[in-house]
């Protein structure tokens, strides 16, 4: 009997992942509800007009709760309980707690509740009104806490607003009045909290009316909610309980922070609400609580944040010894063997000096405007002014004379080659206009020496920015680096999802969106029935033309019409598509029914904004696997991403090279790998702008002509 059940499970898994259309949906339903007898996880998205999806084109399919549904799949039921113009405050008739949606959200037996409220209180500057806001929101939260399902409750911090005339004032109210109240509730009620404010602070282009996010803004929210839902949490007892030293618990932006003493040093440990498997942690070297957005984002993802004050020792042997002892103490608490070091300014000295002696204990280093040469700072022996007082402390810490200090050769910069041997990745964030810790005396020479020694370092340059402010207002690039370095980054490139694109600049007729494009392609595939060629990809492929009436930009049509005359072919490129969107289209579209002889796959470049080269390559591999399982007789020409990046050292080019170094190994009897590097990139490494546009991504007409010519030859060989 057990064997029969196992066989049924395997068959169901096969169909769930690889088959398309209604069949997939039916099997998914059977798989989730019948085989395991599992009930769906019910998720209630409670909120205002943002949750409802006000202004979003094709709202029913593109609001963020619905996008979350696509991501999570058949084992989850996500319901949108958003209400337009329904603030938290209940002193008026429009209070959210007086709406039918609020009552209905409680009757659906939710297992998870996302609460997105607070934006409608932006004009509430009066203290009494703000106080009432807190009381009312607590009441809303308590209503869910009292449910028999004991749902997991997550409070979403309000998004920023970009209204021209008063944005600064409004965002000040949101950041300084509304958000702290929500974080206070999260701390007191032990609820999870998600910082959407920082995540969107630099995303004005994703707002429809400078208040409500677009469908693509909804995509961003749905991805973060997906990560929270899917976070694998430890079941062991909280770390706080293991700290035997006398401790004081306080709130760190809604999270519990323990202050205690170790070896007569002030220490802090902030615990996440849900601890990620393996108990990852970040060890901040200096300036506790300054620009905390990265720390907050990692707490959301299950990381602990830890601090030990050795501020006045400047990374000398005594401070390294203390850190060694503290590390051992963290191990007794159950923390992961490898730690992420976070170093701001002079913290760079402490972090790298400890890492130099403990390379096997370091997962990654994030350094922000770091001091790497003591002669530069505090010495002031270069461009910067230095600090006389700190210079004297430094000399005392290292027992140096003035002359010895001027010739000091044991800073991280001096040990760059040894640091590189540690093998851990490094990220530096620097202001190019930093006069306190000049980049030319610290990070720039350090980067060169690290790379020459074979080390892994990335530098983010903030143009026109000085030593302050540290970090990034939106810490996503820093967070992604840390998540990737520790193995916790979600690979969205492999999760089949529809896109939420809607933009006239995409070469679409006004009023059309991604769903219109997708359906148009499916209808063409059905009509063709026996297609010779499917050109599958993103906007570059979309530009070849074909018979799609909703596509307005067809720069490549004359050349592809000429090159492929006599063939039945379909243009299946959709602007903005990534590997995950292709996967969804294949699983839910009419591709199998087309009986195509050949597919030309050109995909990957749109993944580069968020995904690594390796992640993009894995997404491409899954697409090829789908063809192997579902259309084994269909040949595939694998182009991957077309040559991109104007310069050889550009981020896009680096990822392009990584992708192609991997996907060249995907060639098989079914798959012909066709790299086009030598045709579109000049001998000096520059992208050939005779064929490519100034964005370093898209083709211009001569590029389409060349591409059509190259493909004609390859297609002729395969279909002869």
N, C-alpha and C positions, 0 to 999 in steps of 0.2 A: 504493500500500500504506500509506504513511504517513497519507494522508487517511482511509482506512478505519479505521485504528487510532485516529485522532483522534476520528472519529465515535463509535466504540465507547466511548471514554473519556468523551465528553460524555454519552452516554446513560446510562452507568453512574453518573456523577456525579449526574445528574438523579434516577435511581431511588434511589440511596444516600441522598440528602438528603431527598427528598420522599415516598417511598412507605413503606408500613407493613408491620408483621407479618413473616411468614416470607419474603415476597418481598424485603423490605429486607435481611434477614439473608443470604439466598442471594446477592443481588447484591453485598452488601458483601464476602462471602467471595470471589466471583469477581473483584471489583474489586481486592482487596488481593493475591490470590495468583496470578491468571491474567494480567491485563493487563500488569502491571509485572514479573511474575516475582519479586516481593519476598517475602522471608520475613518472618514476623511477628517483631516485637521481643519477645523473651521477658523478662519481668520476674519476678524471684523476690522475694517478700516473706518474709523470714526474721525470726522473732521468737518471742515468748512468747504468753501468753494474750490480750494485747491484739490482736496480729496475728491470732491464731486467731479472735477475736471472742467470747470467753467472756462469757456473760450477755446477748449481743445477741439481741433478738427477730428471728426469721427470719434466723438467723445466715448461712445459705448465701447469701442475697441481700444482706445488709446489713453483712457484715464489710468493713473498709476496703479490703482488696485487691480484693474484688469490686466495690465502689463505684468504685475506680480503673479497673477494667476497663470499666465503663459509660462513664466519662468519656473514656477513650482510644479506645475503639471497636475495630473489627475488625482493624486493622493491628497490634494488640498482643495478647499473651497474658500475662495476669497470673495467677500461681499463688500460692496461700496456703500457706506452709510454717511457719505458726505452730504452736507446741506449748504446751499448758497445763502449768504448773509445770516449766519447763525453763530453769533459770538458765544463765548463762554458765559459772560455775564447774564444773569437771569432776571435782572431788574426790568427788563423789557419783554415784550411778547415773543421776541425772536431768539431768546436764549436757547442754546443747543439742547439743554436738558428738558425743554418743553416741546421738542419736536417729535414727530412720529418715528423718525429714523432712530433717535436715541432709544426709544422704547423697543423698537424692533431689533436693534442691535443686541439687546440683552436677552431676547427670546430665542436667538439662534444658537445658543450653547457654544459661544466662542471659546476656543482654546488659546488663541492669541488675539490681543486687542492693540491696535496701533491708534494712538490718540494724537491727531494733528489739529490742535486748536491754539488760539492765542493771537492770530494775525488780525482779527477783527477788533482787537483791543489797542490798536496802535495809537489812538487818540486819547487813550486813558492815562493821562499824565498825573491825575489827582491821586494822592496816596490812598485815600479811602476807597476809591474805585478799584485800584490795584489790589488792595486788601480783599475786597469783595470777589475779585477775579480768582484769587487764591482759594478762598473758601468754596466757591462754586466749582472750580476745577477739582478740588479734593472730593467734593460730593459726587461728581461724575465718575471719578476714578473709583471711589468706594462702591458705587453701584455695580461695577464690574468685579471688584474684589469679592463682593458678597455672593456672586454667582456660584452655583454648585460645581461648575467646571473648573473653578479656581484658575482663571486664565492668566497667562503670561501677559503683563501689561507693559507697553513701551510708549513713553511720552516723546513725541517728535517736537523738537524746538522749531519755532517759526522760521520761515525763510526770510531773507532780506527783501527790501523793497527798493525799487530804482526810480521812483518818481522824481522828475527833474528839479522841481522847485523846493522840495522839502525832504529829500531822501536822507540826508544826514541826520536831520531831526528825528525822522521816523525810525531809522535804524538805530539811533541812540536809545529810543524808547524800547524797541524790541530787545536790544542787546543788554541794556542796563536795568530795565524794569521788568519786562515780561519774562525773559529767559531765566534770570536768577530765581524768580518765583517758581517756575516749572522745575528747575534743578533742586530747589529746596523741597518740593513735594517728592521728587524722585529719591532724595536722600532720606527723608523721614519715613516714607512708605516703602523703601527698598525696591523701587521700580527702576527698570531700565530707561535710559534716555538716549536719544539720538540727535546729534547736532547737525541739523540741516542748514543752519545759518552759515556756518563756515564753509560747508560744502558748496553753497551757491553764491558766496560773496563775490566771486569773480566770474559769474555765469550770467551776466545781464542779457547776453544774446539768447538765452534759453527762456526768456520771459515774453509772454504775448503782449501784455499791457503794462509792463514794468512792475506788476504785482503778482500775477498768476503765471506759473510756469507753463511752457508749451508741452506738446506731446513728448519731445525729446528730454525736456526737464523731468517729465514723468518717468521716462526711462531711467534717469539717474536715481530718482527716489526708489523705484521698484527694485533696482539692483541692490541698493543698500538694505532695503527691507528683506530681500532674499538672503543676503549674507547673515542678517540677524536671525532669521528663521532657521537657517541651515547651520548655525554655529554649533559645533560639537563641544559640549560643556563637560567639565569634570564633575564627577559625583562625590569626590572626597570632601572632607570638612574644610571650612574656610581657613585660609592661612592665618588670619587674625588670631584664631584660637590657639595656634601653635606658638605665638609670640608670648613668652613667659615674662619678659620685661614689663615694667609698668608702662602703660600706654594710654594715650588720650586720643579718642576718636572724634574726628570732625569731618565736615563736608569738603570734598574737593570737586567742585562743579557737579555735585549730585552723587558723587562716589564716596565711599567711606575711606578715610585716610587715618592711618595709625601713626602717631608721633611717639617715638620711644628713643631710648639711649642705648648705644652699643659701643663698648670701649671708650666711654665718656664722649662719644660723638653723637650729635643730633642726627637722627635717622627718620625716614618717612617711608611708608609703604601704602600705596593706594590699591585697593582691590576692585576688580571688575565685578559687575553684577552676575555675570556668567563667566566662569574661568575656562578658557580654551584648553582642549586636550593637550597635555604636555606642559602646562603652566608656563607659557612664555612670559618674558619680562623685559622691561626697558630700565636701564640703569642711567639716570640722569647725573651727569658729572658736576653740574654747577647751575646756579641761579634757579632754584626751585620755584616752580609756578609761573615763570616768565614765558610769555607766548605759549600757552598750554595747549593749543589746538591739536598738535600732533599727539600729545599724551592723551587727550580726551578721545580722539578718534581711535587710538589703540586700546583704551579701556573698553570702548564699545565692542571691540573685536576680541575681548577676552584676555588682554595682556595686563599684567601687573606693572605699576610704575614705582620705582624704588630710588631712594636717595640716601647718601651718606655724606655728611658735611666734612670735607677735608680742605676747606676753601683756602686757607692761608699757607698751604704746604707746596703748592705749585708742582705737584707730581713728583716730589722727591721720594727717596727710598722708604721713608717712614710712611708716607701716604699710600704707597703701593702695598706695603705690608698690611696696613689697616684695611685696605680694599680686599686683599687676599683673605683676611679673616672674616670680613663681611660677606664675601662671596661664599665662603664655607658655611656661614650662618644661613644664607639664603638656600643653600643646598639642603640643609636640615629642614627647612620649611617646605621643601618639595619643588622648588623652582627648577626650570629646565637647565640642563648642563651648560648650554650656550646662551649668552645674554646679548641683547642689543645695547650698545653704548650710545648715549645721546650727549653730545658735547657742544655747549654754546660758549663762544668766545674763549676765555682762558680755560674753560672746561676741556678744550682740545688737548691741552698739555696732560691733564689727569687721565683722560680716556686713552690716549695713545701710549702713554708711558706704562699704563697697566696692561693694555693689549699687547705691548711689545714683550712683556714677560709671561703673558697668558694667552697666546694666540689660539690655542685649542678650546678656550672657553668663550670665544667671541663669535657671535653669529653675524654681526654687521656693526658698522660704525656710521652714525649720522652726526656730522659735525657742522655747526652753523657759525659762520664768520670765525673759524677757529684760530687761536694762537698756535702757531707751529714752530716759531723761532723766538726764543726768549730775548734775543738781542733786538728783534723788531719791536716786540712788546713784552714786558714793560720797559725794555732797555732804551727804546727810542733812538737806536743807532742807525736807522734807515730813514724812510720818508715820514714815518709817524712821529707824534710828539712823545710817545711813551708815557710812563708814570713813575715819577721819582720815588714816591712812597712804596709802590709795589716792587720797583727795582731793588730797593733796599731789603724788602722782605724776601725776595727771591735770593739775593746774595746770602742772607742769613740762613735761609732754608737749606741751601746747598753748601754753606760754609765756604764762600768764595770771596776773594779780594776783588776790588774793582777791576783790576787788570785780568784776573782769571775769568770774571764774568763777561768781559768784553770778548774773550776768546772761547766762550762756552760752546761746546760741541756735542751736547747730549740732549738737544731738543728733538721733537718728532721729525722735523725737517732733516736733521743730521742722520736720523735712523730710518729714513724713508725706505731704503732697500731691505732692511731687516723687517720693517712693518709689512712690506709687500709680500714677504715670504709667509705671512700669516694665512693668506689665502681667502680671507673674508672680504666681502664687498664693502666699499666705502662710498658714502654720498656726502658731498659738501654743498652747502647753500651759502653763497657769498654775495655781498653787495659790491658791485664794481667800483663804487665811489667811496669805499671804506677807507677813511683816513686814520682811524685808530689802529686797526689791524690790517695794514695794506695787503691787498690780495697778491700783488707782485712779489711780496716778501714772504708770503705764507702759503696760501693754497696753490697758486700758480706753479711755483717751482716744485712743490710737493707733488702735485699732479703729474708733472713731467717725469720726476724721478720714480714715482710709483709705477707709471705705465712702462717706462723703460726697463723696470725690473720685473715686468710681467704681472703687476698687481691689477686689481679691479677697482677702479675709482670713477665716479661720475660727479660732475660739478654742474650745479644750477647757478647761473649768473643772473643777478637782479640788476638790470641796467639803471644807472643813476641813483642807486640806493647806497647809503652809507653803512656804518656799523649797525645801526638800528633802522627799522625794526628787524629783529631776528625772525627766523622761520618764514613761512608763507601764510598769508591770510587764509587761503584754502590749502590745507596741508596734504591734499590727496597725493601729489607726486612723492612726498616723503613717506607717507603711509604705505603707498604701493611698493616702494623700494623695500621697506622693512618687512612687509608681508611676503614679498617674493623671496627675500633673503632667508626668511625663517620657514618658508613652505606653507604659509597660511593664505596666500592670495587666491581668490576665487578665479577659476578659468572660465570666464564668460564666453570665450571664443568657442567652447565646445558644448554650450547649453543651447539647444535649438529654440529659437524665439523669433517671432515676427518682428519686423521693424515698426517704428512709430513715426517715420519720416513724413513730413508735410511741409513742402517749401517750393515756391515757384521757381527758385534758382536751380532746382534740381533738373530742369529741362522737362517739366511736366505741365500739362494744361492747367490753367487756373481751376481750383476746386477739386483737383485730384490728389490723392494721397498714396501711401505705400500699398494699401489694400487694393486700390483701384488698379495699380500697376501689376500687382501679383495676380489678381483675377484675370486681367487682360492676357497675361502670359499663359495662364492655365487654359483659357479658352482657345488661344492659338495652338497650343500643344495638342489639345483634343481635336481641333479641326484638322491639323496636319496628319495626325495619326501615325504616319510613317515619315518622320522628319529625317533628313540626312544629317543635319547639323543643328545642335543647340549651342549658341554662344551664351555662356553662363557667367555672370559676374556682377559688377557694380556700375557706377556711372560711366566709366570708360567703355564698358561693353554696351551699355544702354545707348551710347553715342553712335554705334554703328548703324542705327536706323531700324530696318525691318518694317513690319506692317502694324506696329502698335500706334493707334490713333491718338493716345493720350501723351505720347512723347513728342516734345516740340523741338528738341535739339538733336539733330542727326548729322553731325559733322562728317561722320565716316560712311554715310549711306552710299554716296556715289562710288566709292572705292570698293566697298563690300558687295554692292550690287554687281559691279563689273567683275570682281574676282571670283564670285561664287554663283555666277549665272549658270542655270541648269541644275542647281542644288535646291532642295527644299530646306530652308533654314529659318530659325526663330531667334530673335534677339531677346534673351532672357536676362538682361542686365538691369538692375534697379539701383538708382543712385543712393549712395550711403550704405549699401549692403556690406555686411561683414560675414565671416565664416559661419557664425551662429544663425544668421538670417538665411543663408543658403541651405543650411541643414534643415531648418524649419520648412522652407519652401519645398525641398525635396520630399520630406516626410508627409507633407500635407497637400502637395500639388499633383499635377497631372503628368509628371515627367515619365513615369513608368509607361503610361498609356500612349506616349508619343512614339515609342519604339524607335528612338533615335539611333542612328548608326554611330554618331560621333558627338562628343561634348567637348567644347573648348572652354576650360575653366581658368578664369582670370580673376583672382580674388585675394584679399589679404591686406591691401594698403589701408583701408578704413579701420582695420583693427589696430593699427600702429598708435593711434591716439591713447589707447588704454591698455593694450596687450603687448607683451614682450614678443620678440621674434619667435622664441620657442613656443609660446602659447598660440601664436598665429599658425605656426607650422602644424601643431597638433590639431587645430581646427580644420586645416586643409586635409590632413590625414583622415579624419572622420568622414569628410565629404567623399573622398576616394573609396573608403570602406563601404559607404552607402551604395555607391555605384557597383562595387564588387558583389555585394549581396543582392541588390535589387535589379540591376541592369547589367548582368555579367557579359552580355554580348555587345554592349555599347563600348566603343573605344573612347579614350579620354586623352586629349592633349592638355597636359598640365603646364600652364604658364606661371601660375601663382600670381604674386603681385608683379605688375610691370615695373621696369626700372623707375626709381623715384629718388627724390632728394637731389637738390640742385648741386650740392657739393659732396665730395667723398666722405667728409667727416660729419655730415648732417645726421640728425637722429633717425630720420626716415631711411637714409642710405645704410646706416649701421644695421637697422632692423631688417632691411631688404636683404643684405648680405647674409645675415643669420638665417633668415627663412630659406633662402635658396641653398645654403650650405646643408640644410636639413632635407628639404623636399626633393633634392636631386636623387636622394636614395629611395624615393617612392616610385621610381620607374619600374614597370612590370610589363608582361605581355599585353595587359589591358591599357596601361598608362604610358604615354610617350611624354617625357619631360622635355620641354622646349624653352630654355632660358633665352631671353632677348637682350641680355646685358650688353653684349658687344655691338649691338645695332643702335642702341639709344644712349649709351654712355661713351664719351670720348676717351681717348687714350690717357688724357691727363686726369681722368676721374670725374670730370664735370658732366652733368646731364646735358645732352644735346638739345638746346632750345630751338633748333631748327625743326624738331619734331614734338617737343614737349612744351607745355605752357609755363609761365613764370611761377606757378605754384609748385612746380616740381612734381606734379602728380598726373595731371590730365594731358591728353594728346591734343595737338592741333591738327589741322587737315593733312599736312604732309606726314605727320605721325601716323594717322589713320591709313594713309596710302601705303606707307612702308609696312605697317602691321598687316594689312590685307594681303600684300604681296608675299610676305613671309609665311603667313598662314595658308595661303593658296598652295604653296609648294608642299607644306607639311600635310595638309588635308588631302592633296592629290596622291601622296605616297600611301596614306592610310586607307583611303576609299577607292583606290584603283582596282 
